[in-house]
Amino acid sequence: MSSVIGPRAVRLLPPELCNQIAAGEVIERPASVVKELVENALDAGASRIRVDIEEGGRKLIRVSDDGWGMSASDARTALLRHATSKIASVEDLNAIRTLGFRGEALAAIASVSHTTLATRVARADTGCLIEVSGGRIQDEREAGLAPGTSIEVRELFFNTPARLKFLKSDLAELRRIQTMLQRLAMVAPGVHVQLFVDGRARLDVPPHQALSDRVLSLLGAETHAALRPLESSDSDDDYRVGGLYSDPRLHYRSGTPSYVFVNGRWVQDRTISAAINTAYRDLLPSGRVALVVLLLELPPEFVDVNVHPTKIELRFRDSDRVFRLVYHRLRDALGRSTPTDVASAEEPERAASAPRPALSMPAQQASLPLSRPLDDFLQRAAGIRDAGSAPTLYPQLSSKSAELACDAAGHAGAEAPQDSARMLESQISRVLDAGREGPHEASMGQTSTGYSDLRYIGQLAHTYLLASDGRGLVVIDQHAAHERITYQRLLAARAGQPIAQQRLLFPELLELDALRAAALEEFGDYFASLGFELEPFGAGSFALHAVPAMLAGSAHEKLIKEALTELVHHERSQRIDEAYEAVIARMACHASVRAGQSMSAEEAYSLFAQMDEVEFRGQCPHGRPVSFRMSLDEIERRFGRR
């Protein structure tokens, strides 16, 4: 059957339908309503803005300000499409100096909700109150009001139920509202911003004089400590750039957004993002991004902000100039900055003194001690005892070889390093010959079928475990191997399998910024499923009572905060399961044996056994190989024996 539709008469759409079409462009979810109304409040010169939310914005969104307010006639006109006080000519449209300017925003909001507009100008004795339902005015009257404006939006999308189906949970929508409000608050440090959720204060940011103080209030002390001032400069004619940039030693997964503002408007711009990433390109690990709070000011006629319905994208008249300015300002600042002791936001430190996660040791391997006297002897003999960067090798010895090693160490202890060096040839030959009589001799002629069958040889550079599978050398990255084990066990815990908990002797208090506190409230069940026991403990604070036993040796506060950062910033297009898996991968990374930690033979054999108990044991959760094998044939070829 043909799908061709015959000719139809051209007609004007009714106002209600026009408003709903406009709402579809501008009002995507409750956070969109908050954005439009708060931007209007800022444009109205407000010094105090309060946002009230109920049921994630579905039931109620109220934005109240102490700005200029409107007269009764202006308030009535503001509810019509294409009505605004911010532009009056084509020239104005080409030089927007305000945050809000789309005339249909308020009309669009009112068309899909029950809206009450209450406003009063300071010079008037009374204010005006207008009630609108589905785009139609229901009531209009005088009212005793304080100067300013309050817009109350109830039952959002009540007459467009299909739109409701696309909304997430109340907590998810609330997190989006809070994220949007945080962006708007950051660029207006002199404005007191409050967020109340179901009558309870969720965010209360007092006015500040400096951007740095506002960032401290919004992002917390840890992030603030890693930020450096990017001094504003007008050296590039009429283009100015300033703000804050992060020390390169603080970095996040790509996808974590920076805060970029152009003429006071938060935007997502590929030109500026590319300039930031290029400035940090050779300073950060692959796949990592820095945190930048960037304020770019330029003549409004040089930028088109009317590219996107929600005004978060824009077009520059000279994008190359913008790129060069941002890149060189950041690059120059980074070149002058002094490295600090701020640790990476997500990567484990290569430090032997870091918290050491426990590796359970199978009982049958308890009789395989590691001979440290031999290691001491070999290092003294080579004169590298104090060479912190020198690789070390811990051989796995039989009891006989251990006796020889201790004997050798005892005789060498009183000798000078150069004298000990002369003893190496004969002593090492005796030790290695004795080592061949060890308990794993039978496996040397066979090919191992799993990590448990490996014969441990020693550790290289406190990072790589060396082992033999009977026909060659196997080198294992201890961090990658343990990371895969922990990751698979955490996945199993989330799938509903029981997970062991370890209760803390004293609860740890976590102080979170507003966004991460909101994320923890939203994803609390997820953390509980992994074995964390967290309890609210005042505004922005949580008491940690228990942790998964497998994460007992990790830095719990840092781990949880970074997991929350991942959940706060994951893209909407990313499935929530993918976000969860990314968080689990990070937890596994932090809870695993680090590169740079020494391991005993018992721990190495325990690690081998545990590797055989998990899936995908050949790669870490980030896709890196766990081990590689060099055959005996290849080794002999390298030594010219074949």
N, C-alpha and C positions, 0 to 999 in steps of 0.2 A: 504494500500500500504506500502511495506517495506521501512524503512528509512535507511537501511544498504547501505553504499557506498562501491563500489568495490575497489580493489587495484589500487593505483596510483603510478606513479614514484616519487621517492624522488628527490627533486631539491633544489638548493640554491635560496633563495629569492633575488630579485633585491635590490640594495642599497637603492633606494627611499622607497621601502616598509619597509625595515629594519629600516630606520630612522623614518618613521611614527609610527611603532610599538614602537620604543624607546620613541618617543614623547608622545605616549599614557601612558607610564609608568611614565615619568618624568614631562611632561608639561601638567598639568591638567587645568590650567587657567593662566591669565596674572600674578598673584602673583607668580606662579611657575617660570616664566621666570625671574622676578625680583630677586627672591631668587638665582637662578643659576648664574646670571650675577653679582650680588653684592657679592656673595661669592667668585667668581673668582677675582673680583677687590680687595677684602680684602686679598686674598692669594697672589696677585701681589704686596703687600706692599703699597697700595694706602693710602694717607693721606687725600684725598678729593674725594668724590663720589657724583655725581649728577644723579638723576633719573628724566626723563621727561615722562609724561603720557598724552595721548590724548584719549578721549572717553573710559575711563576705561581700557585702554591698548589694546583695539581692533584695534584702528587705529595706535597707536604709543607707543612703549616702547623704551626709549633710556637710556643706562647706560654708563656714562662717568667717567673715573678715571684718576688719575695722577700716576699710578703705573709704573711697569717696562716696560710694552709694549712688543711687539713681533717683530721679524724680519719678512720679507716677506715670507720666507720659513716656519717659524713656524706658521704664520697666515694661510697659505694655508693648512698646515697639521692639524691645530686645527679644521678645518671644516669637517674632516673625522671622521668616527666612530672609537671609541676605541683609540683616540689620546689624549694624556695628557702628561704634563711635571712633573706630581706629583707622579707617581709610575713607577717603571721600573722592579720590580721583585716581586715574591710571598712574600718575606720578607717585602717589602714596603706595600703590600696590607694588611698585618697583623699588621701594625703599622702606620696607617694613621695619619698624623700630620697637614693636611690641611682641609679646609672646603669643597672645591670642589675637586672631583677626578674622577667622572664618565666621561669617555672619550666621551660618545655619547651625552652629554648635548647640546653643541653648535651645533653639527650636527643635533640633533633632533629639536632644535629651528628653525634652518635654513630650515628644511624640511617642515615646516608648516607655513611659512611666507616669506615675502620679507626682507632679512637681509642684512645689510651693516656693514662690519667689518673694522674699521679704527684704525690703531695702529702704534706706532713708539717707538723704544727704544731710550734712551737718547743720546747714542753715535752716532746714525745715523743722517745724514743730512736731509733725507726725510723719510716719512712713507709709509705705504702700505694701499691701499683701495681695498676691495674685495666686490663685490655685488653678492648675491646668491638669487635665487627665487625657492622655492619648492625643495630645496636641490641641485640645479644645479648652478654652477658658471656662472654668466652672464658677469662679467667684472672684470678685475684686473689691477691696475695701481698704479704708484707712486703718492704721494700727500704730500703737505706741511702741516704737522700736529704738534701739540704740543706733547711732550713725554707723553705716556700713551695709553690708549685704549678707544675707543667709539664703542659700539655695538648698532645698531639701528634696531629694529624689527618692521616692518609695516605689517598691515593687517594679524594679527595672525589668524591662522586656515582658511585662504582664500581658501585653496584647500581641506579642510575637513569640509564642512558645518555642518555635523552632530555634530561636537564638539561645534560649535557656539551655538547650541540649549541649551546646558547645562550651558552656562554662564548666570549670573544674570544681573541686571541693571548696568549701568556704575558706579553709586555711590556705589553699593554693591561690585563690583569688585575693585573699588578704595579703599574701606575700607579694603579689604583683602590685597591689596598691601601695604597700610600704616601699617597695623598690622605686616606684614612680615618684612617690612623695620625697624620698631621700634625694633623688636626682634634682628635683625642683628646689629642695631646701638647700642643697649644697651651693648653688649659684646665687642664692639670696641670703648671705650670712647675717644680714641685719634684721631678718624677719623671724619672729618667734613662731615656730611651727609645732603643732600638737596633733597627735592622732589618738583617738579614743575608740576602742573596740568593745562593743557591748557594754558601754559605760565605764570601761576600765582604761586608764591611761596606758598606751602602748608605746608612744614616742612623744617626748617632750624636749624639744631642742630650743634652748633660749637664744636670744639674739647674740651675735658675735661681731666683732669688728674686723677680724681677719679670716680669710679662707682657711688657713691652717687650723684655727680654733674650731671652725665648723666641721672640718674633716675629722678632727679628734673626737668631737661629740658624736659624729655619725658612724665612723668606721672603727673607732676604738684606738686604744693607746698603742697596741702592737703594730698596726698598720701605719699609724701616724709616725711612729718612731723611725720607720724605714723610708719616709718621704722627705725629699729635699726641695727647697724653694726653687722654682724656675722664675727668676726675677723678670717682671714685666719690662719690656723694652719697646721704645718707639723709634728705634734706629732704622727700621725698614719702612720709612715714610708713614703711610696711613694704616699699615698693618701692625698689630701688636699681639704678642703672645706671652702668656705667663701661666702661673699655676704651680703645681707640685709634680715631682717625678720620683719614682722609687729607685732606691739603691739596686744595682743589678743582682745583688745577692738575695733579693726578695722577688720571687717570680711565681707565676701560677700557670695552670693548664691553659692552653689556648682556648678561647671561648669565654674566658672571664673578662668582662668588658672594662675598659677604662672609662673615665668620666670626661667626655669631650663636650665643651660648650662653645657655641659660635654666637657672638653678640648676646650672651646670656641664655641661649636656647640649647638644651641638651639634644645632641644629634648623634646619629650613627652614619659616619661618612668614611667611604673607602679610601679617599685620598689621605685624610688625616691618619687613619689607622695604618695605612701603608708607610707613612712617614715615621710614625712611632715605632713600628716593628723594624723598619730599616735602621733606625738609630740604635736599637738594641741588638741588632742581628748577630753580631759576633761577640756579644756579652752574655747571652743566655743560652742554656741548653736547647736543643732542638725541640720544637713543639711547646715552648714556654713563652709567656708574655709578661711584660711588666705592667705595673699599675701606674697610670698617669692621670692626674686631674689637670686638664688642659683648658685654658681660657683663651680663645682666639677672638680678637676684635678687629673688624674691618668695616669700611663704609658699607651701609646696608644696600646701596645700589650695586655693590660688587658681588652680591650673593642672592640667589633665588631660593626662598624658603617655601615657596608654594608648589613644590614638586610632589609632595606626598600628602595625602589627606590629613594625617596626624602630625605633619610638620617635623618628623624626626629625620628626614632625609633632605638634602639640599643640593644646590648646584652652584659652583663657583665660576665667576667670570674668568679667572686665571688660576686653574687648579695647580699648574706647575709651580707657580709662585707660592701658593699655600704649602705645597709639599716641601719645597726648599726651605721655607721659613721654619716650619715645625721641625724638620729633620736637623737643620743646622743648630737651632736653639737647643734642642735636646742633646745633640752630639757634643756640642761645646760644653754644656753643663756636665755631662757624663765624663768628659775628658778632664775637667777640673775637680771633680768630686773625689773625696778620699774614701777608700773602702772602709766599711764599718764592720762591726761584729754581728750584724744582723744575719741570722741564718736563713737559708732558703725556706720559702713558705711551704714547700711540699716534699723536698727531697731529703732523704736521711743523710746525716753527716758521716763522712768517712773518719770516724774517730773510735779508737779502741776503748775509750772511756765512756762511750755511749751506753745507755741502758741495754742490758744483754738479755734478750728473750731466752727462756729456758728451752732446752731440747731434751725431751724425755729419752732415757737411755735404756734399750732393751737389756734384760738381765743377762742374756747369754754373751753380751759384749763387755761385761763389767771386768773381765780379766785381761783387757787389752790396754795396759797403761802406756802413757807417752813418756819417753825418756827425755826430760829437760836437761839433765847433765850433759848429754851428747850435744844438744843444741848450744849450750853454754860453751862447751869445749871447742866446737867448730867455729863459733863466732870469735872466741878469744884467739884461736889459732890464726884466723884470717884477719885479725885486727879490726873487726867491724862491730864490736860489741855496742858502741855508742852511735853507730850510723843509723839514725832513725829511718832513713829512706831506703835502706838496703833490704832486699828481699830475704826472707828467712825460709828455711825448709826444715820441717819436723819429720824425720823418718819414723816409720812404724817398725818397731823392733821386736824381736823375740826376747825372751828372758836372758838368753845367752849373750845376745848382742848388747843388751842393756848393761850386763855385767862388764863387758869389754869397754863399753862407752864410759861407764863410771870410773873404771880403772884408768882409762886414757885421760879422762878429765882430771882425775886426781893427780896424775903425774904431770899434766900440763899446767895445773893451776899455779905452780910456783914459777913457771917459765915466763919470760918476756914474750910478747906477741910474735916477734921475729923468730925466736927459738921454737915456739909452738908451731909456727908455719912449717918449719923444717921437718916436723914430726908427722905432717898430714899424710904424706904418701903411704907410709906403712900402716898408720893407725886406721885411716879410712878403709884401706884394703881389708884389714881384719874385721872392721865393723860390718862392711857390706857383705863379706863372705859369710859372717855369722848370721846376718839378716836373711840370707837365702834359706836358712834352716827353720824359718818361722812357721807358725801354724797354718799359713795359707799356701804353703808350698804345693799342695795337691792341686790347687786351682790354677797354677801357673800354666799348666799344659792344656787347660780347657778354656772355652769361650764363655764368659758370663752371660746370663740371660736377663739380668736386672741390676739395678744399683746395689742391691743387697749382696750380690755375689762379688763385688769389687774388693780387691785387696788394697787397703789404704797405704799410701806411701808417705805423704806428708802435705804440708801447707806452704804455698808460695805467696809471698807478699801479704800475708794475713788476709787473703782474699780468695785464692784458688786452691781447691783440694785436688791433690794428685793421687791417682789410683791406677791399678793395673787390672785389666779384665782377662789376663792370660795370654793375649796376643798383641798387646799394645798399651799405650798410655792413654788414660782418660783424665781430662781436666774439667773440673766442675766449678762453676761460679757459685760460691756458697750462699750469697745473698739471693741470687735468682732462684736457686733450688728451694731455699726455705720460703721465699716469697710465694712460689707456686703452691707449696704445701699449705701455707696459711690461707691463701686465697681460696683454694678448693674447700677447705674446712669452713670458712666463712660463708661461702656459697651454700654449702650443705646446711649450715645453720639457718640461713634465710629460707631454705626450702622446707623447713619445718623439722629437721632432725635436731635432737636435743644437743645443747651446747653447754659445756661446763662453765660455771661462773666462778670468779674469785672475788670475794667481798673485801673491801678495803678496810683496814684497821680504823682509819679515820676518813670520813668523807672528804672528797676534794671539791672545792667550790670553783665553778666555772663562771666567769664574768663574760657575757656575750654582748656584742653590739646588737642593735635592734633587729637587723635583718637576719642574723644568725639565730637570734632568740626565736624569731618567727618561724624560721625553718625547723628548729628543733621541736617546736610545738606541732608543726605540721607533720614532721617525719618521726615523731616520738616512737610510734609502734615499730618502725623500721629499726631504730637503734635497740629497742627492747628485744627484737627478734634475734639480734646478733649477740645478746648477752650483756648489754649495758643497762644499768639501773640508774636512771636520772630522775630527780625530783625538783620541781620548781622551788626556788628559794628567794623570792622577792623579784623585783623588776629587773629583767635581764640576767638573773643569776639562777644557776642550777647546781644542785648537790649531786655529785657522782658517788654512788654507794657501792657499785660492783661493776666489774669489767669481765669480758670473756677471758677465760683462763689462758687461752693461747696468746692473748695480748697483754698478759700481766706485766711483762718487762718493758712495755712501750711508754712513751710520753703521752699519757691519756688526754690531757687538756689540748695539746697541740694536734693530736690525731683527730679528736672530735671537732675542733674548730675548722680544720681543713676539710673534713668530710662535709661539714655544713656549708662551707664556701662552695664546694662542688655542687651541692644541691640547690643553693641559692641561684647560681649563675648558669645552670644547664639550660641549653636553648629549648624553646618551646617545641621545635621540630624533633627534638631528641626524645625517644621513648623513655619513660620513667625507669624502665628496667635497665636501660643502658646507663642512665645516670647512677642507679644503684650499683651496678657492676663497676663503674669507674670509682665510686667511693670505696667499695670493697677492695679494689686493687690498691688504692692508696693506703687503706688500713693494713693490708698485707705487707706493703712495702715498709711501713713504719714499724711493724711488729716483728720483722724478720731480722736474722743475723746480718749485721752490716758488713760491707766490704771494709777491711781494716781491722777486724776483730780476730784475735787468735782463737783457734778451736782445738780442743783435745781430740785424741783418736777416738775416745768413746763417743764424743759428740758427732764426729764425722761419720762413724758407723751408724749412729742413730739416725742421722740425716739421710744416709743411703737407704736405710730400711723404710723410713717414712716416705721417701720419694716413690717407692714401689707401691704405695697404698693410694696414690692419687692419680687422677686422669691428667692427660696433657702434660706429663712431667718433663717433656723435652723442652718446653718453653716457659718463660716467666709470664705473668699476666699481661705484660707490656709487649710480648712477642719476641723478646730476646732469647737466644738459645741458652739453655742451662748448662750444657756440656759439649765438648767435642772430643773426638778420639783420633789418636795418631797411631797407626799400625806399627808393629815391630818392623815390618818390611820397610816402611818409609823411614823409620829411625835409622835402620842399618844402611839404607841408601844414603842418608845424609852424612853418615860417618864413613862412607866409602867402602862398606863391607859387602856391597852387592853391586 
